Amino acid sequence: MRLPTNLRAGLLALLLVVFVGSTGFILIGGLPLGDAIYFTIITITTLGYEELGGPFDTATRIWVVIVII
């Protein structure tokens, strides 16, 4: 059974956003891999950073805005 083309494209786009977002959080924010993935998922689902204390520096905050866009 093959997935519809638009579903495959959507899943690929989601994986790409998670990969790029997580990479940015690792390189810019200095987060470990697990936290970077978690931060990316929280950002794209707009849940918020209550338990994490939010992005800590300006560069990470700018990266959050880029990931959201």
C-alpha positions in Angstrom: 0.0 0.0 0.0 1.4 3.3 -1.0 0.8 6.6 0.7 -0.8 9.4 -1.3 1.6 11.8 -2.8 0.4 14.8 -0.8 0.7 12.8 2.5 4.3 11.7 1.6 5.2 15.3 0.8 3.7 16.5 4.1 5.5 14.0 6.1 8.8 14.8 4.3 8.3 18.5 5.0 7.6 17.8 8.7 10.7 15.7 9.0 12.8 18.3 7.2 11.5 21.1 9.6 12.3 18.9 12.6 15.8 18.1 11.3 16.7 21.7 10.4 15.1 23.1 13.5 16.8 20.6 15.8 20.2 21.2 14.0 19.8 25.0 14.6 19.0 24.5 18.3 22.1 22.3 18.6 24.4 24.7 16.8 22.9 28.0 18.0 21.4 27.2 21.4 23.9 24.5 22.4 21.2 22.1 23.3 21.7 18.3 23.4 20.0 16.3 20.6 16.9 15.2 22.7 16.2 18.7 24.0 16.7 20.1 20.5 14.1 17.8 19.0 11.8 18.5 21.9 12.3 22.2 21.5 11.5 22.0 17.8 8.3 20.0 18.3 7.2 22.4 21.0 7.9 25.3 18.6 6.0 24.0 15.6 3.1 22.8 17.7 3.0 26.2 19.5 2.7 24.6 23.0 5.1 26.9 24.7 8.2 26.7 26.8 6.8 26.9 30.4 8.7 23.9 31.8 11.9 24.7 29.9 12.2 28.4 30.9 12.2 29.5 27.3 15.0 30.2 24.9 17.8 31.6 26.9 19.7 34.0 24.6 18.9 36.3 21.7 20.3 34.0 19.0 18.1 31.1 20.2 15.1 33.4 20.3 15.8 34.5 16.7 16.1 30.8 15.7 12.7 30.1 17.3 11.1 32.8 15.1 12.7 31.3 12.0 11.5 27.8 12.9 8.0 29.2 13.5 8.0 30.9 10.1 
